[in-house]
Amino acid sequence: MPSPAAFLPVLPIGITMGCPVGIGPEIIVRMLSSPVDVGGRLVVLGDAGVLRRAARALAIDIPVREWEPGQEIEPGTIPVLPLSRLDAEKLAWGRPDRETGRAMGAYIEEAVRLIQAGVLGAMVTAPIGKKPLQEAGYPYPGHTEMLAALCGADEYAMMLAGDRLRVTLVTIHMALAGVPAALTPEKVLRLIEITGRSLRRDFGVPAPRLAVAGLNPHAGECGLFGDEEERVIAPAVAAARRQGWQAAGPLPPDTVFHQAANGRYDAVVCMYHDQGLIPFKLLHFADGVNATLGLPIVRTSVDHGTAYDIAGKGVASPTSLEAACRLAARIAANRRRAAG
């Protein structure tokens, strides 16, 4: 007999428009005007005027329809919940300000609220400008931290996911000089746990194989190049194994990503931002997805920024956005099955 989850309605996925003067509006228009199937119905939380302007810039003839929760989604249109009404013609591509910062913050807040209210099933975020967001009064260094605060999540993590490689990060948006002091066995262990649980629940990997990267060259070479591996990372890996996780490490960073990309591991736990993102973007620059783990809601994102330098020029690719929508639909479906 089907589980109760099988009878739950498949709710729409909300796409937050991101910065109104970045590439978010145009990649949304390009994606929604194509016949691509991402596995779910999509609505945009944003600004109808800005989307119409983006469609004109791309010479794409597609109706932009204002949408309200509960309404049907009209095929062949861009349905948008209007949360700002900026003067689109006066906006300069690539030049954000406090007003656009307020708008992008409002899109994110409303998406979370609608998921919590059972109106949306997941959210996919187009890129935001961190500085204008903060100038508008949002005290967050990025999407991940803002979403964690809105959801009241204490344990969360950023994962970059592609078909060949997945990476998670112990430290995220901080100066490289501060990373060694920020690492503790507890933080590394917590990320191993979050990564493993998410691979099981969200990605359908029943027995995750986790690689834990070292911090230093050659994973410290037995303390010759640093003691963080022996003092911080190895104890965390040992604790994870005692809990039953298939965790290996600390492993030399110059080889572990090659091994993971060739199928030996399901994810690599990385010590800092660029350690994970450089190899990831080498493989998945166009189709990578940023997923926030540990939240009670489903959130994925493009793995690129606002690209202010090319905004409005019609050259931005929607490939990462398409991949983010597909992954959001997949995670939402996996969670529905798990709930049943």
Rosetta silent file (secondary structure, phi, psi, omega in degrees, C-alpha in Angstrom):
SEQUENCE: MPSPAAFLPVLPIGITMGCPVGIGPEIIVRMLSSPVDVGGRLVVLGDAGVLRRAARALAIDIPVREWEPGQEIEPGTIPVLPLSRLDAEKLAWGRPDRETGRAMGAYIEEAVRLIQAGVLGAMVTAPIGKKPLQEAGYPYPGHTEMLAALCGADEYAMMLAGDRLRVTLVTIHMALAGVPAALTPEKVLRLIEITGRSLRRDFGVPAPRLAVAGLNPHAGECGLFGDEEERVIAPAVAAARRQGWQAAGPLPPDTVFHQAANGRYDAVVCMYHDQGLIPFKLLHFADGVNATLGLPIVRTSVDHGTAYDIAGKGVASPTSLEAACRLAARIAANRRRAAG
SCORE:     score description
SCORE:     0.000 S_00000001
   1 L     0.000  136.737 -178.896    0.000    0.000    0.000 S_00000001
   2 L   -59.652  146.963  178.004    1.401    3.473   -0.866 S_00000001
   3 L   -71.713  160.297  176.855    2.841    5.445    2.036 S_00000001
   4 H   -55.573  -32.097 -178.935    1.031    8.568    3.269 S_00000001
   5 H   -64.391  -25.347 -178.690    3.754   10.645    1.618 S_00000001
   6 H   -66.842  -20.342 -178.430    2.687    9.305   -1.769 S_00000001
   7 H   -96.818   -1.258  178.853   -0.597   11.204   -1.450 S_00000001
   8 L   -71.124  140.410  177.392    1.009   14.536   -0.547 S_00000001
   9 L   -66.478  144.533  175.738    0.642   17.203   -3.253 S_00000001
  10 L   -84.973  105.600 -173.595    3.812   18.035   -5.155 S_00000001
  11 L   -78.273  155.999  177.751    4.140   21.704   -4.327 S_00000001
  12 L   -64.068  156.087  172.811    5.696   24.278   -6.655 S_00000001
  13 E   -97.865  129.756  179.154    9.350   25.205   -6.348 S_00000001
  14 E   -93.890  131.098  175.774    9.972   28.890   -5.715 S_00000001
  15 E  -105.432  116.693  174.546   12.867   30.622   -7.472 S_00000001
  16 E   -79.177  136.523 -168.449   14.044   33.772   -5.722 S_00000001
  17 L   -72.599  -16.237 -178.756   15.062   36.304   -8.373 S_00000001
  18 L    73.567 -157.270 -178.696   18.285   37.356   -6.669 S_00000001
  19 L   -68.361  126.363 -178.278   19.812   40.739   -7.375 S_00000001
  20 L   -62.189  -19.590 -179.204   17.566   42.646   -9.810 S_00000001
  21 L  -111.620   12.425  173.076   20.591   44.074  -11.638 S_00000001
  22 L   -97.053 -162.120 -177.224   22.627   40.852  -11.749 S_00000001
  23 L   -86.288   -2.921 -179.534   22.228   37.930  -14.118 S_00000001
  24 H   -53.098  -53.350 -178.740   19.454   36.306  -12.051 S_00000001
  25 H   -57.643  -41.191 -175.630   16.524   37.785  -13.996 S_00000001
  26 H   -74.627  -35.035  177.858   17.928   36.872  -17.399 S_00000001
  27 H   -71.333  -29.587  174.651   18.892   33.275  -16.546 S_00000001
  28 H   -65.499  -47.339  179.340   15.396   32.803  -15.094 S_00000001
  29 H   -60.791  -45.472 -177.738   13.800   34.159  -18.276 S_00000001
  30 H   -62.885  -41.831 -179.112   16.060   32.056  -20.482 S_00000001
  31 H   -67.523  -46.913 -174.793   15.324   28.883  -18.518 S_00000001
  32 H   -74.142  -13.182  176.872   11.560   29.373  -18.263 S_00000001
  33 L   -92.515   -2.318  179.958   11.267   30.220  -21.966 S_00000001
  34 L  -103.413  163.199 -178.180   12.897   26.924  -22.962 S_00000001
  35 L   -83.020   14.887 -175.939   11.256   23.478  -23.021 S_00000001
  36 L   -63.941  139.000  177.829   13.608   22.089  -20.372 S_00000001
  37 L  -103.607  117.668 -179.157   11.988   19.802  -17.767 S_00000001
  38 L  -103.955    4.550  174.029   13.410   20.276  -14.270 S_00000001
  39 L    92.328   13.009  179.343   11.052   17.883  -12.546 S_00000001
  40 L  -172.398  165.270  175.910    8.581   20.314  -10.963 S_00000001
  41 L   -79.511  144.145 -173.676    6.413   23.389  -11.379 S_00000001
  42 E  -123.825  139.548  170.726    8.234   26.680  -10.926 S_00000001
  43 E  -132.114  152.010 -178.967    7.226   30.126   -9.728 S_00000001
  44 E  -104.927  135.214  170.783    9.425   33.197   -9.332 S_00000001
  45 E  -103.370  108.519 -173.027    9.531   35.371   -6.230 S_00000001
  46 E  -175.906 -131.236 -171.831   10.673   38.708   -7.539 S_00000001
  47 L  -135.769  116.521 -176.327    9.730   41.681   -9.665 S_00000001
  48 H   -62.698  -41.131 -179.452    7.521   41.425  -12.760 S_00000001
  49 H   -63.258  -39.961  179.121    8.855   44.625  -14.299 S_00000001
  50 H   -66.667  -39.735  178.548   12.467   43.513  -13.971 S_00000001
  51 H   -66.637  -38.335  176.845   11.653   40.141  -15.555 S_00000001
  52 H   -64.536  -40.619  177.438    9.882   41.843  -18.466 S_00000001
  53 H   -62.032  -41.563  178.673   12.904   44.069  -18.944 S_00000001
  54 H   -64.289  -40.275  178.614   15.177   41.020  -18.966 S_00000001
  55 H   -62.057  -40.327  177.688   12.950   39.318  -21.545 S_00000001
  56 H   -65.188  -41.305  179.813   13.193   42.375  -23.794 S_00000001
  57 H   -62.153  -30.478 -179.958   16.974   42.472  -23.395 S_00000001
  58 L   -91.629   -3.449 -176.084   17.093   38.843  -24.512 S_00000001
  59 L    57.341   40.071  178.050   14.557   39.401  -27.328 S_00000001
  60 L  -108.118  124.800 -178.491   12.439   36.602  -25.832 S_00000001
  61 L   -96.275   93.938  178.343    8.689   36.905  -26.257 S_00000001
  62 L  -141.414  132.446 -179.076    7.172   35.273  -23.190 S_00000001
  63 L   -68.001  136.649  172.368    4.338   36.589  -21.008 S_00000001
  64 E  -103.145  114.917 -174.711    5.221   37.502  -17.423 S_00000001
  65 E  -110.703  130.291  174.358    2.137   36.833  -15.288 S_00000001
  66 E   -71.646  135.058 -172.783    1.681   37.983  -11.706 S_00000001
  67 L  -125.891  146.669  174.659    0.877   34.984   -9.530 S_00000001
  68 L  -125.929  149.311  179.020   -0.562   34.553   -6.060 S_00000001
  69 L   -52.756  134.646 -179.082   -0.437   31.449   -3.838 S_00000001
  70 L    98.713  -19.347  178.736   -3.252   29.076   -4.708 S_00000001
  71 L   -77.685  153.945  173.638   -3.504   30.153   -8.341 S_00000001
  72 L   -69.834  153.332  176.778   -2.850   27.760  -11.180 S_00000001
  73 L   -97.186  118.050 -174.849    0.460   28.112  -12.979 S_00000001
  74 L   -79.841  120.106  179.044   -0.169   28.949  -16.608 S_00000001
  75 L   -60.166  149.419  177.205    2.061   26.971  -18.983 S_00000001
  76 L    76.546   15.947  178.833    4.183   28.991  -21.371 S_00000001
  77 L  -130.134  170.931  169.237    4.443   31.965  -18.997 S_00000001
  78 E  -106.139  102.624  179.653    6.730   33.252  -16.286 S_00000001
  79 E   -80.703  126.870 -176.720    4.626   33.201  -13.102 S_00000001
  80 E  -132.273  129.057  170.148    5.939   35.724  -10.584 S_00000001
  81 E   -82.720  110.538 -172.694    4.849   36.567   -7.067 S_00000001
  82 E   -77.196  110.379 -179.440    5.507   40.336   -7.103 S_00000001
  83 L  -110.241   -6.542  171.029    7.414   41.264   -3.962 S_00000001
  84 L  -146.182  156.135  176.761    8.967   44.465   -5.271 S_00000001
  85 L  -133.029   69.348 -179.676    7.947   47.011   -7.868 S_00000001
  86 L   -73.147  155.782  174.009   11.198   48.655   -8.831 S_00000001
  87 L   -79.502   89.563 -169.296   11.403   51.188  -11.643 S_00000001
  88 H   -58.497  -37.409 -175.854   12.986   48.681  -13.970 S_00000001
  89 H   -70.966  -18.977  179.313   13.880   51.141  -16.705 S_00000001
  90 H   -93.848   -9.178  177.823   15.901   53.269  -14.297 S_00000001
  91 L   -74.429  142.014  177.255   17.925   50.383  -12.942 S_00000001
  92 L  -104.459  122.085  177.632   21.449   50.050  -14.305 S_00000001
  93 L   -53.599  134.215  176.666   22.620   46.515  -15.003 S_00000001
  94 L    80.346    6.620 -178.189   25.522   45.624  -12.749 S_00000001
  95 L  -127.414   82.765 -179.950   24.974   48.532  -10.342 S_00000001
  96 L   -73.966  159.771  176.103   23.201   47.391   -7.179 S_00000001
  97 L  -146.597 -172.339 -177.150   22.120   49.747   -4.429 S_00000001
  98 H   -62.719  -35.214 -179.336   20.287   49.676   -1.127 S_00000001
  99 H   -66.516  -43.476  177.382   16.908   49.406   -2.861 S_00000001
 100 H   -68.595  -30.823  175.717   17.900   46.332   -4.837 S_00000001
 101 H   -63.947  -42.824  177.126   19.414   44.934   -1.619 S_00000001
 102 H   -61.811  -40.177 -178.110   16.075   45.315    0.184 S_00000001
 103 H   -64.527  -47.166 -177.425   14.307   43.603   -2.718 S_00000001
 104 H   -65.916  -33.802  175.537   16.577   40.567   -2.825 S_00000001
 105 H   -65.083  -39.845  179.856   16.251   40.148    0.941 S_00000001
 106 H   -64.730  -37.392  178.865   12.463   40.267    0.703 S_00000001
 107 H   -61.397  -43.481 -178.348   12.415   37.525   -1.933 S_00000001
 108 H   -66.045  -46.670 -179.108   14.388   35.197    0.337 S_00000001
 109 H   -58.824  -44.057 -176.924   12.287   35.927    3.435 S_00000001
 110 H   -70.453  -35.739  177.715    9.016   35.285    1.620 S_00000001
 111 H   -60.855  -44.972  178.673   10.247   32.049    0.050 S_00000001
 112 H   -61.762  -45.204 -178.639   11.107   30.662    3.487 S_00000001
 113 H   -60.474  -41.981 -177.285    7.747   31.777    4.869 S_00000001
 114 H   -71.180  -32.063  174.452    5.818   30.136    2.017 S_00000001
 115 H   -67.610  -44.783  179.987    7.684   26.853    2.413 S_00000001
 116 H   -64.144  -27.227  179.309    6.982   26.870    6.137 S_00000001
 117 L   -86.381   -2.242  179.017    3.311   27.597    5.360 S_00000001
 118 L    80.706   18.943  179.372    3.085   24.624    3.001 S_00000001
 119 L   -90.960  -39.649  177.458    2.634   26.722   -0.148 S_00000001
 120 L  -113.447  152.113 -179.402    6.001   25.925   -1.757 S_00000001
 121 L   -96.703  -17.090 -177.949    7.871   22.652   -1.631 S_00000001
 122 E  -169.813  167.841  175.449   11.410   23.982   -2.030 S_00000001
 123 E  -131.804  143.531  174.788   13.358   27.084   -2.959 S_00000001
 124 E  -122.580  129.143 -173.374   16.036   27.738   -5.556 S_00000001
 125 E  -108.586  129.258  168.654   17.996   30.942   -5.207 S_00000001
 126 L   -79.294  161.713 -170.204   19.430   33.100   -7.961 S_00000001
 127 L   -69.366  146.444  177.457   22.619   34.962   -6.961 S_00000001
 128 L  -115.577  159.917  170.934   22.632   37.935   -4.618 S_00000001
 129 L   -93.132  119.440 -173.891   25.093   40.748   -4.000 S_00000001
 130 H   -68.224  -39.445 -178.712   26.344   40.379   -0.445 S_00000001
 131 H   -66.376  -49.605  177.017   27.377   44.004    0.022 S_00000001
 132 H   -62.873  -30.613  176.292   24.050   45.564   -1.095 S_00000001
 133 H   -62.389  -44.095  179.083   22.207   42.995    1.027 S_00000001
 134 H   -69.535  -36.186  177.302   24.129   44.185    4.089 S_00000001
 135 H   -63.733  -25.726  178.467   23.655   47.842    3.115 S_00000001
 136 L   -84.191    0.275  175.158   19.912   47.157    3.145 S_00000001
 137 L   104.146    7.562  178.134   20.129   46.055    6.779 S_00000001
 138 L   -96.029  113.212 -170.914   20.553   42.284    6.489 S_00000001
 139 L   -87.184   50.969 -175.986   23.522   41.340    8.720 S_00000001
 140 L  -124.502  144.172  177.557   24.523   38.159    6.911 S_00000001
 141 L   -77.076  -10.985  179.597   27.629   37.294    4.893 S_00000001
 142 L  -179.680 -178.437  179.205   25.565   35.288    2.430 S_00000001
 143 H   -54.337  -48.507 -171.442   22.528   33.184    1.592 S_00000001
 144 H   -56.719  -49.464 -178.058   23.563   30.224    3.750 S_00000001
 145 H   -68.320  -36.112  178.492   23.794   32.146    6.995 S_00000001
 146 H   -65.595  -44.235 -179.973   20.611   34.122    6.289 S_00000001
 147 H   -66.029  -38.542  177.334   18.597   30.980    5.598 S_00000001
 148 H   -61.433  -41.885  179.131   19.921   29.282    8.719 S_00000001
 149 H   -65.717  -42.934 -178.989   18.830   32.286   10.803 S_00000001
 150 H   -65.374  -31.357 -178.463   15.368   32.410    9.182 S_00000001
 151 H   -93.006   -6.048 -176.827   14.885   28.678    9.801 S_00000001
 152 L    66.084   33.538 -177.772   16.358   28.678   13.315 S_00000001
 153 L   -94.322  123.754  178.263   18.916   26.059   12.260 S_00000001
 154 L   -88.094  -30.815 -179.056   21.983   25.709   14.462 S_00000001
 155 L  -114.528  112.154 -177.888   23.659   22.965   12.445 S_00000001
 156 L  -149.910  165.042 -177.859   23.928   23.641    8.741 S_00000001
 157 E  -156.582  156.491  174.428   26.460   23.367    5.959 S_00000001
 158 E   -97.104  128.133  171.749   27.143   24.359    2.379 S_00000001
 159 E  -118.065  135.288  168.266   27.466   21.563   -0.166 S_00000001
 160 E  -102.695  123.225 -170.707   28.528   22.034   -3.770 S_00000001
 161 E  -124.744  134.501  173.308   27.053   19.151   -5.738 S_00000001
 162 L  -142.234  178.876 -179.122   27.609   17.849   -9.250 S_00000001
 163 L   -66.627  -29.389 -176.131   27.367   14.520  -11.023 S_00000001
 164 L  -103.810  -26.184 -172.338   31.051   13.744  -10.401 S_00000001
 165 L  -144.833  138.207  170.111   31.943   15.573   -7.194 S_00000001
 166 E  -126.646  136.334  178.015   30.294   16.768   -3.976 S_00000001
 167 E  -133.639  145.597  171.018   32.119   18.885   -1.407 S_00000001
 168 E  -124.700  161.188 -168.523   31.173   20.348    1.973 S_00000001
 169 E  -126.932  125.747  176.301   33.001   23.047    3.915 S_00000001
 170 L   -69.602  -47.672  173.437   33.929   23.249    7.603 S_00000001
 171 L  -113.122  148.438 -173.657   34.612   26.993    7.311 S_00000001
 172 L  -118.284  -93.430 -173.213   32.906   29.109    4.655 S_00000001
 173 L   -94.553   85.425  177.175   33.159   32.876    4.310 S_00000001
 174 L  -153.141  160.117  179.291   36.233   33.841    6.272 S_00000001
 175 L   -64.341  143.606 -179.289   39.798   34.943    5.620 S_00000001
 176 H   -59.103  -35.230 -178.626   42.217   32.121    4.903 S_00000001
 177 H   -62.308  -24.090 -178.265   44.510   33.339    7.684 S_00000001
 178 H   -91.833   -4.652 -173.918   41.781   32.603   10.241 S_00000001
 179 H   -64.419  -49.905 -175.822   41.011   29.052    9.120 S_00000001
 180 H   -55.567  -42.843 -178.860   43.511   27.038   11.261 S_00000001
 181 H   -70.655  -23.210 -178.125   42.333   28.634   14.500 S_00000001
 182 H   -82.222  -14.986 -178.140   38.685   28.138   13.511 S_00000001
 183 L   -82.510  132.257  174.026   39.022   24.383   13.064 S_00000001
 184 L  -135.855  156.467  176.011   38.103   22.150   16.004 S_00000001
 185 H   -56.867  -36.028 -179.011   37.473   18.398   16.242 S_00000001
 186 H   -64.726  -42.296  179.994   33.855   19.174   17.139 S_00000001
 187 H   -66.467  -41.930  179.945   33.298   21.283   13.995 S_00000001
 188 H   -65.531  -44.686  178.599   34.874   18.702   11.717 S_00000001
 189 H   -61.366  -43.402 -179.660   32.861   15.880   13.298 S_00000001
 190 H   -59.988  -39.570 -179.650   29.659   17.896   13.067 S_00000001
 191 H   -70.407  -37.522  175.249   30.193   18.449    9.341 S_00000001
 192 H   -58.319  -44.686 -179.575   30.908   14.770    8.758 S_00000001
 193 H   -63.692  -47.333 -179.208   27.612   13.970   10.490 S_00000001
 194 H   -61.652  -43.440 -179.828   25.617   16.605    8.560 S_00000001
 195 H   -63.106  -45.541 -179.725   27.119   15.491    5.266 S_00000001
 196 H   -63.328  -45.309 -179.812   26.408   11.833    5.954 S_00000001
 197 H   -62.523  -40.783 -178.925   22.830   12.426    7.078 S_00000001
 198 H   -68.459  -39.251  177.395   22.091   14.577    4.036 S_00000001
 199 H   -60.497  -37.140  178.394   23.561   12.049    1.622 S_00000001
 200 H   -69.637  -53.048 -171.797   21.229    9.455    3.119 S_00000001
 201 H   -78.945  -45.201 -170.999   18.055   11.550    3.320 S_00000001
 202 L   -91.679  -31.722 -175.106   18.401   14.030    0.487 S_00000001
 203 L  -107.874   -4.056  176.689   20.545   12.207   -2.075 S_00000001
 204 L    69.561   31.304  177.829   19.395    8.639   -1.506 S_00000001
 205 L  -100.845  104.789 -171.749   22.866    7.258   -0.695 S_00000001
 206 L   -67.486  -33.027 -178.037   22.228    4.540    1.913 S_00000001
 207 L  -131.811   79.386 -173.483   25.866    4.029    3.016 S_00000001
 208 L   -62.506  138.075  174.318   27.788    7.253    2.305 S_00000001
 209 E  -104.520  113.684 -171.230   31.549    7.025    1.766 S_00000001
 210 E  -111.047  129.110  173.473   33.083   10.209    3.134 S_00000001
 211 E  -102.809  136.042  178.790   36.570   11.544    2.485 S_00000001
 212 E  -114.512  116.531 -176.863   37.961   14.114    4.905 S_00000001
 213 E   -76.978  146.290  169.989   40.641   16.365    3.437 S_00000001
 214 L   -75.148  170.150  178.646   43.663   17.483    5.387 S_00000001
 215 L   -91.314  -39.209 -170.863   44.469   21.143    5.816 S_00000001
 216 L  -100.606  166.162  175.298   48.166   21.151    4.988 S_00000001
 217 H   -54.895  138.268 -179.750   50.240   19.848    2.045 S_00000001
 218 H    56.997   27.333 -178.075   50.427   16.037    2.094 S_00000001
 219 H    54.448   37.621  174.572   47.940   16.113    5.013 S_00000001
 220 H    90.314  -17.308 -179.329   50.712   17.447    7.252 S_00000001
 221 L    49.879   55.997  177.852   53.287   14.719    6.462 S_00000001
 222 L    57.052   38.150  176.364   53.138   13.325   10.033 S_00000001
 223 L    91.730   -5.934 -178.049   53.388   16.793   11.543 S_00000001
 224 L   -66.833  -35.714 -176.905   56.219   18.056    9.347 S_00000001
 225 L  -110.877   19.122 -178.918   54.011   20.664    7.626 S_00000001
 226 L   137.557  154.206 -175.054   51.576   21.379   10.434 S_00000001
 227 L  -110.216    7.206 -177.528   49.820   19.577   13.269 S_00000001
 228 H   -62.698  -33.597  179.826   46.146   20.286   12.465 S_00000001
 229 H   -62.863  -48.646 -177.558   45.725   16.828   10.945 S_00000001
 230 H   -74.971  -34.346 -172.887   46.911   14.993   14.054 S_00000001
 231 H   -87.154  -31.979 -172.214   45.486   17.434   16.576 S_00000001
 232 H  -117.893  -53.839 -168.027   42.106   18.317   15.021 S_00000001
 233 H   -77.722  -46.861 -178.873   41.088   16.314   11.957 S_00000001
 234 H   -58.827  -43.263  176.366   42.170   12.757   12.841 S_00000001
 235 H   -60.206  -36.012  178.645   40.287   12.763   16.189 S_00000001
 236 H   -67.409  -41.638  177.965   37.135   13.892   14.391 S_00000001
 237 H   -63.842  -42.537  178.753   37.459   11.140   11.796 S_00000001
 238 H   -61.423  -41.653  178.612   38.028    8.554   14.527 S_00000001
 239 H   -64.681  -38.989  179.062   34.917    9.757   16.381 S_00000001
 240 H   -64.151  -40.381  178.437   32.881    9.574   13.164 S_00000001
 241 H   -63.996  -39.035  178.015   33.984    5.997   12.581 S_00000001
 242 H   -62.463  -28.161  177.477   32.938    5.070   16.116 S_00000001
 243 L   -80.563   -7.660  177.980   29.491    6.402   15.221 S_00000001
 244 L   103.874    2.532  179.203   29.375    4.087   12.209 S_00000001
 245 L   -78.725  141.833  173.339   30.245    6.521    9.403 S_00000001
 246 E   -83.300   83.295 -175.810   32.473    5.337    6.564 S_00000001
 247 E  -115.335  131.935  178.901   34.914    8.219    6.954 S_00000001
 248 E  -119.885  138.790  177.781   38.473    8.222    5.616 S_00000001
 249 E   144.778  179.773    0.759   41.134   10.770    6.445 S_00000001
 250 E   -71.377  135.822 -175.660   42.716   13.113    6.892 S_00000001
 251 E  -108.060  148.562  179.119   43.673   12.624    3.231 S_00000001
 252 L   -58.776  125.520 -177.060   46.127   14.675    1.145 S_00000001
 253 H   -62.104  -24.197 -176.140   44.125   17.413   -0.574 S_00000001
 254 H   -78.102   -8.128  178.019   46.101   17.091   -3.817 S_00000001
 255 H  -121.156  -22.639 -170.680   44.795   13.547   -4.458 S_00000001
 256 H   -66.489  -34.235 -177.836   41.471   13.232   -2.642 S_00000001
 257 H   -71.446  -35.662  174.775   39.405   15.180   -5.181 S_00000001
 258 H   -61.328  -43.682 -179.808   40.676   13.036   -8.048 S_00000001
 259 H   -64.052  -43.876 -179.311   39.675    9.935   -6.104 S_00000001
 260 H   -66.291  -41.345 -179.335   36.219   11.294   -5.292 S_00000001
 261 H   -65.458  -21.002  179.164   35.572   12.447   -8.857 S_00000001
 262 L  -101.754   16.904  167.472   36.353    8.927  -10.031 S_00000001
 263 L    97.583    3.091 -177.654   33.831    7.297   -7.726 S_00000001
 264 L   -76.011  -31.741 -178.180   35.775    6.282   -4.640 S_00000001
 265 L  -128.985  153.362  178.460   33.908    8.667   -2.293 S_00000001
 266 L   -87.712  -20.395  177.159   30.418   10.161   -2.257 S_00000001
 267 E  -163.545  155.272  175.273   31.572   13.504   -0.844 S_00000001
 268 E  -114.908  124.277  174.583   34.693   15.293    0.349 S_00000001
 269 E   -86.392  117.352 -173.285   34.615   17.177    3.658 S_00000001
 270 E  -108.384  154.172 -175.749   36.869   20.223    3.131 S_00000001
 271 L   -84.818  -26.854 -178.234   38.474   22.497    5.666 S_00000001
 272 L  -150.974  168.640 -170.169   37.953   25.831    3.905 S_00000001
 273 H   -52.462  -62.258 -173.051   36.107   27.524    1.058 S_00000001
 274 H   -73.329  -21.306  175.728   38.578   27.467   -1.812 S_00000001
 275 H   -57.715  -40.339 -179.822   39.951   24.037   -0.933 S_00000001
 276 H   -88.580  -37.138 -171.906   36.616   22.607   -2.031 S_00000001
 277 H   -77.465  -29.543  179.435   35.434   25.138   -4.589 S_00000001
 278 H   -64.357  -53.699  177.452   38.519   25.240   -6.804 S_00000001
 279 H   -64.819  -34.901 -179.483   38.432   21.518   -7.734 S_00000001
 280 H   -63.004  -47.921 -176.974   34.648   21.551   -7.790 S_00000001
 281 H   -72.866  -21.596  172.268   34.397   24.421  -10.238 S_00000001
 282 H   -62.014  -37.510 -179.752   37.116   22.921  -12.398 S_00000001
 283 H   -90.631  -33.734 -169.603   34.736   20.003  -12.990 S_00000001
 284 H  -128.478   41.801 -177.221   31.346   21.675  -12.593 S_00000001
 285 L   -61.169  -38.381 -175.413   31.783   25.322  -13.532 S_00000001
 286 L   -90.359  -31.487 -170.206   28.632   25.364  -15.681 S_00000001
 287 L  -121.161   15.710  178.755   26.378   22.828  -13.957 S_00000001
 288 L   -73.092  155.833 -179.092   27.324   22.891  -10.278 S_00000001
 289 E  -130.519  138.731  174.332   24.709   23.379   -7.563 S_00000001
 290 E   -99.974  119.955  178.323   24.992   24.898   -4.101 S_00000001
 291 E  -119.199  137.527  176.834   22.771   23.098   -1.564 S_00000001
 292 E   -94.253  117.039 -179.364   22.302   24.097    2.062 S_00000001
 293 E   -90.766  153.772  174.411   22.367   21.023    4.290 S_00000001
 294 L    88.288   -2.183  179.001   20.807   20.770    7.723 S_00000001
 295 L   -87.094  153.715  174.038   17.836   23.053    7.097 S_00000001
 296 L   -75.249   -9.969  177.149   14.237   21.953    7.691 S_00000001
 297 L  -111.671  164.577  176.746   13.474   23.312    4.204 S_00000001
 298 L   -94.141  122.672  176.561   14.908   22.374    0.806 S_00000001
 299 E  -137.677  124.867  170.986   17.202   25.029   -0.656 S_00000001
 300 E  -125.622  167.768 -177.179   19.470   24.820   -3.659 S_00000001
 301 E  -154.208  161.321  166.554   21.193   27.555   -5.620 S_00000001
 302 E   -61.265  157.391 -179.749   23.322   28.289   -8.610 S_00000001
 303 L  -105.441   24.327  177.044   26.997   27.974   -7.769 S_00000001
 304 L  -125.912  172.576 -177.616   27.974   31.281   -9.369 S_00000001
 305 L   -95.040 -164.883 -175.787   27.618   34.915   -8.431 S_00000001
 306 L   -71.856  -18.744  178.639   25.739   37.899   -9.786 S_00000001
 307 L    48.398   53.065 -177.544   28.228   38.380  -12.644 S_00000001
 308 L   -56.358  -27.301 -176.797   27.611   42.121  -12.692 S_00000001
 309 L   -69.211  -23.207  179.156   30.155   42.517  -15.493 S_00000001
 310 L  -115.327    3.044 -178.149   27.962   40.613  -17.976 S_00000001
 311 L   -59.478  135.183  177.967   24.493   41.404  -16.570 S_00000001
 312 L    82.682   -1.952 -177.399   22.082   42.574  -19.249 S_00000001
 313 L   -94.561   -5.195  175.404   24.302   41.450  -22.120 S_00000001
 314 L    75.841   20.133 -177.808   22.380   38.270  -22.864 S_00000001
 315 L  -112.109   -5.416 -177.750   25.351   35.916  -22.534 S_00000001
 316 L   -71.585  139.421 -178.388   24.697   34.344  -19.106 S_00000001
 317 L   -94.055  139.323  176.896   23.946   30.621  -19.131 S_00000001
 318 L   -89.772   10.795 -172.654   21.010   29.107  -17.207 S_00000001
 319 H   -59.283  -45.691 -179.920   22.704   25.688  -16.955 S_00000001
 320 H   -66.237  -36.836  178.146   23.486   25.928  -13.229 S_00000001
 321 H   -64.295  -42.591  177.019   19.980   27.218  -12.502 S_00000001
 322 H   -60.019  -44.114  179.367   18.464   24.283  -14.365 S_00000001
 323 H   -64.099  -38.138  179.378   20.640   21.879  -12.377 S_00000001
 324 H   -64.987  -39.370  178.127   19.658   23.602   -9.118 S_00000001
 325 H   -66.615  -40.884  178.292   15.955   23.207   -9.933 S_00000001
 326 H   -62.862  -43.381 -179.081   16.413   19.542  -10.769 S_00000001
 327 H   -67.448  -38.769  177.483   18.275   18.896   -7.531 S_00000001
 328 H   -59.943  -43.696  178.921   15.663   20.772   -5.475 S_00000001
 329 H   -63.996  -38.902  179.841   12.928   18.611   -7.011 S_00000001
 330 H   -66.936  -45.136  179.745   14.968   15.478   -6.339 S_00000001
 331 H   -64.519  -43.114  179.029   15.675   16.349   -2.703 S_00000001
 332 H   -59.925  -41.362  179.010   12.036   17.294   -2.086 S_00000001
 333 H   -66.051  -41.816  178.281   10.933   13.939   -3.553 S_00000001
 334 H   -63.054  -38.179  178.676   13.465   12.033   -1.444 S_00000001
 335 H   -69.274  -35.436  176.823   12.254   13.809    1.699 S_00000001
 336 H   -64.017  -41.700  178.824    8.638   12.988    0.865 S_00000001
 337 H   -64.977  -41.464  179.548    9.571    9.323    0.501 S_00000001
 338 H   -63.774  -34.606 -179.749   11.538    9.412    3.764 S_00000001
 339 H   -70.292  -21.821 -179.300    8.554   10.969    5.538 S_00000001
 340 L   -86.361    0.000    0.000    6.387    8.087    4.397 S_00000001
